[in-house]
Structure formats: C-alpha cells, structure tokens
Amino acid sequence: MTSHALVTKKLSLSVLPENGAAITEGFFLGHSFLAKPPYPSIAPTPLGTESDWVAAWNGGWQPLIPSAGGEYLQGRHPQGFHGNASQARWRVTGANSHSLSLNWADENLESERVINISDHEINVECSLVNLDNLPRPVIVTEHLILGSDFLNSEITLEPVGKAQFRELAYDGSANGAEFAPWQSFAQDDWPKVNRNTPARMGVFSDTSCIKLCNDFYEIEISWDESKLPYLWIWEEMGQTIEHPWNGKFWALGIEPSTAADGVGLSGGPALTLEVNEKFDWSVNLQIHERTGK
C-alpha cells in the first residue's frame, strides 16, 4: 500500500487511501500518538465480521461509513462491520505537504474527505451524499484511536459542558443503560485512564469537545454536536488477553458519532439521508506540550 505523508515542523501523519482513508500514523515532536495493532494487517474481507475488520485494521483514525458497529447484511446495500467504506480504497483527489483530499463513491453514495494539518492541529472535513432513488439510513462515526507514546502516563478525560454519559457493553450495546451526569461516574474511575483501567466502552452526549491530558501533552478533540451528537469512548489498556489483542494492545478511542451505541444499523435509530441529501461534518484535533513540562 502507498501511504501519503503530511508534514510540518512539529506534526506528521501517514495516510493510507487504499485502506479506508486511514491516518495510520501520527507523530508530534517525534512521539507517536495514534494506536497501532500488535500484528501485521491482512487484506480486508468484503462484508466482514468484527474479527475480519480487526485483522485488516492498520490502526489510527478513519471514517466509519455508511455504518458503524455490527455488520448489517440486509437490504440493497449490506454492510460489513464498521461500514464498507472504512476499509475500502479511496481515491486521492488533491495533495500537498499539509493537505490531502480523498473521495469514495460506491453503493449510490459519495463521500469527500479533506485532511489538513498545521504544527498543532489536524482538521478533518467530510461529506456524504445519497445518490440513490430512495432515502438511506446511515451511521457516521470518526474512528479516532489514540495510543502508542501518548498512553505512557495516566490520562485525564475532561468533557466540556454539561456532559451526560452511559456505560456500554464491550461490544458497544447499551443493555438498557441510561445517560447520567458525567460527574456521577467518578467513583468508577472513568475520568482516569491508566494501566489498571479495565477493557470497556461508554458514550457521551451533550458535549462537543473533550480534553485529554497526561504528564506531557494535552489533546483537545472537538466536533459539531448538531451533526455528531454522541462520543464513543473505547478503553483497551492491555487488559484483553484473548485473540487478537493477547494482552498487548493499548488504545483509547475518542469517536464522535451520529449513533448512541455501537450496535450498527440493526440497532437503534440511524440518520436518514433523503434522496440527493448531503450530510457534512468535521472533527478537529489539537495537540500541545503541557505547560512547564
């Protein structure tokens, strides 16, 4: 696969258009901050299961469209785990050292994605258009997975605003859990992520920004809450000993989404795109050294 490099004096990214337009590597001041699986990836499996998707995953940050979560094998456009575009080949439509534009067109859908960087910032702007002759249920999620050097010290999660939160099962299902104020989860150590954190998932509502601080860096991730009203949190700190992680994978997923859980299109209400309707969204990541460090 051919990767595209985006580089400034402080920040550099590698993007794989052939594997879901994924930002597979991110370095800030020479330190890696995106997750990398502890194994070599294989070729994607069409309409694959979760195991198939994970086996072909190269890590990092990519769009999950037109579904996210469990596979959905019904209807005119069946979807594998995390949506067919998430490991499909995207076409590069423009590139320079600070920006990359990509396009995916299939299944009577078309998506545009533009990745821009500066010394301290990654900005991703996206759109999805329904070119079908019928309305189309879709799920949009930004699969943004932090890891590597960024997880070497304890991280504090600080959602902005009056954030609500609920725990999910590790498979992304809600199991009837209700949203409650974020502060009420402090006793379960949800605001802290370290080597003792269990493998778990949760989801925020009523926030459009989250700050993540460790001993050395601050990362702030923001998005338009009116477009992406939920934020999935996935914590895997070497606690899953079963295959494929085998106790060797460390990851912190910060994933803005249109969906309130990770079940997929077979679950709760999805976003409906009318004929020729265009849905756009953006996510912004800023990274800085901690003051005085």
SVG drawing of the C-alpha trace seen along z (x, -y; Angstrom):
<svg xmlns="http://www.w3.org/2000/svg" viewBox="-37 -26 48 42">
<polyline fill="none" stroke="black" stroke-width="0.4" points="0.0,0.0 1.1,-3.5 0.9,-6.0 0.8,-9.8 2.8,-11.9 1.6,-15.2 4.4,-17.0 5.1,-20.2 8.0,-21.1 6.2,-19.6 3.4,-17.3 3.5,-14.5 0.9,-12.0 0.8,-9.0 -2.5,-8.3 -3.4,-5.1 -6.1,-5.9 -6.2,-2.2 -7.4,-1.2 -10.3,-3.4 -8.5,-6.7 -7.0,-5.9 -4.5,-8.2 -2.4,-5.2 0.5,-7.1 0.7,-10.4 3.8,-11.9 4.0,-15.1 7.6,-16.3 8.8,-12.8 6.4,-11.0 3.6,-8.7 0.1,-9.4 -2.2,-7.1 -2.8,-3.4 -1.1,-0.6 -2.2,3.0 0.3,5.5 0.3,7.6 0.6,7.1 -2.7,6.4 -4.1,8.6 -6.3,7.7 -9.9,6.6 -12.7,9.1 -15.8,7.8 -18.9,7.7 -16.6,9.0 -17.2,9.7 -15.6,7.8 -12.7,10.3 -12.2,9.8 -12.2,6.0 -9.8,6.0 -7.4,8.4 -7.3,5.8 -7.1,2.7 -3.9,0.7 -4.7,-1.4 -5.1,-5.2 -8.1,-7.3 -10.5,-6.7 -14.2,-7.2 -16.8,-4.5 -19.4,-4.9 -22.1,-4.2 -22.5,-2.1 -20.5,-1.6 -20.6,1.3 -22.0,4.7 -22.4,6.0 -25.8,5.4 -26.4,7.9 -29.9,6.9 -31.4,4.7 -29.9,3.5 -26.6,2.3 -25.5,4.8 -22.6,3.6 -19.7,5.4 -18.5,4.5 -17.9,0.7 -19.2,0.0 -17.9,0.9 -16.1,-2.4 -13.9,-2.1 -11.5,0.4 -12.3,-0.4 -10.0,-2.1 -10.4,-5.9 -9.2,-8.0 -6.8,-10.8 -8.2,-14.0 -5.6,-16.5 -2.4,-16.5 0.3,-18.7 2.6,-18.6 -0.2,-20.0 -3.4,-18.7 -4.9,-15.6 -8.3,-15.3 -10.0,-11.9 -13.1,-10.5 -15.1,-7.3 -18.0,-6.6 -19.9,-3.3 -23.4,-1.9 -25.0,-5.1 -23.2,-7.1 -20.3,-9.6 -18.1,-10.8 -15.4,-13.6 -12.7,-13.8 -10.1,-16.5 -7.3,-16.3 -5.4,-19.5 -2.6,-19.9 -0.6,-22.6 2.1,-22.4 -0.5,-21.7 -3.7,-20.7 -5.4,-18.1 -8.7,-19.2 -10.8,-16.6 -13.8,-17.9 -16.1,-15.3 -19.4,-14.9 -21.7,-12.1 -24.3,-12.3 -27.1,-9.9 -27.3,-9.4 -29.8,-6.6 -33.5,-7.0 -34.7,-6.1 -33.9,-7.5 -30.9,-5.8 -30.3,-5.0 -26.6,-5.6 -24.3,-5.9 -21.3,-8.2 -18.5,-7.7 -15.0,-9.0 -12.9,-6.1 -10.2,-8.1 -8.0,-5.8 -5.2,-7.3 -2.3,-5.1 1.5,-4.5 3.6,-7.0 0.5,-9.1 -0.6,-6.2 2.7,-6.0 1.3,-8.1 -2.1,-8.4 -4.6,-10.4 -7.4,-12.6 -10.7,-12.9 -12.4,-16.3 -15.5,-16.7 -16.6,-20.3 -20.1,-21.4 -22.8,-19.5 -21.8,-16.2 -24.0,-13.1 -22.6,-9.6 -23.6,-6.0 -21.7,-2.7 -21.9,-0.3 -21.1,3.3 -17.7,4.1 -19.5,5.0 -21.0,1.5 -24.5,2.4 -26.3,0.3 -28.2,3.0 -30.7,0.5 -28.2,-1.8 -29.4,-5.4 -27.4,-8.6 -26.5,-10.4 -24.2,-13.3 -20.6,-12.6 -19.6,-13.6 -21.6,-10.6 -19.1,-8.2 -16.1,-9.5 -16.4,-6.7 -15.8,-4.2 -12.6,-6.0 -14.0,-6.8 -12.2,-10.2 -8.8,-8.5 -7.2,-6.1 -4.1,-4.2 -2.6,-0.7 -5.2,0.5 -8.2,-0.6 -10.4,2.4 -11.4,3.0 -14.6,1.1 -16.8,-1.2 -19.1,-4.2 -20.7,-7.0 -21.2,-10.8 -24.0,-13.1 -24.4,-16.8 -20.8,-17.7 -18.9,-18.9 -15.3,-18.8 -13.1,-16.6 -9.7,-17.4 -7.2,-14.6 -4.2,-15.4 -1.2,-13.3 2.1,-14.2 3.5,-15.6 0.8,-16.5 -2.7,-17.9 -5.0,-16.8 -8.3,-18.6 -10.8,-17.0 -13.8,-19.0 -16.7,-18.5 -20.1,-19.9 -22.6,-18.4 -25.5,-19.2 -24.1,-16.8 -22.3,-14.2 -24.4,-14.2 -22.6,-11.3 -19.0,-10.5 -17.9,-6.9 -15.1,-6.1 -13.2,-2.8 -10.5,-1.9 -8.3,1.1 -5.2,0.8 -3.6,4.2 -6.5,5.9 -8.0,8.1 -5.9,11.3 -8.0,13.1 -7.1,13.1 -6.3,10.8 -5.2,8.3 -3.5,11.0 -2.9,8.5 -0.5,6.5 -2.8,3.7 -3.2,0.3 -5.8,-2.1 -8.0,-4.9 -10.9,-5.5 -12.4,-9.0 -15.1,-8.6 -17.7,-11.3 -20.7,-9.6 -24.3,-10.0 -25.2,-6.8 -25.8,-6.4 -24.3,-2.9 -22.1,-0.6 -24.7,1.9 -24.9,0.7 -27.8,0.3 -29.6,3.3 -29.8,1.3 -31.4,-2.0 -32.4,-4.9 -30.0,-5.8 -29.5,-9.1 -31.7,-9.1 -30.3,-10.7 -33.0,-11.8 -32.5,-11.5 -29.6,-13.8 -29.2,-15.0 -25.7,-16.0 -24.6,-15.5 -21.3,-17.1 -19.3,-17.1 -15.9,-17.9 -13.5,-16.9 -10.6,-18.9 -7.7,-17.6 -5.3,-20.0 -2.1,-18.8 0.3,-20.7 3.0,-20.1 2.0,-20.6 3.0,-24.0 6.1,-23.7 6.9,-20.2"/>
</svg>
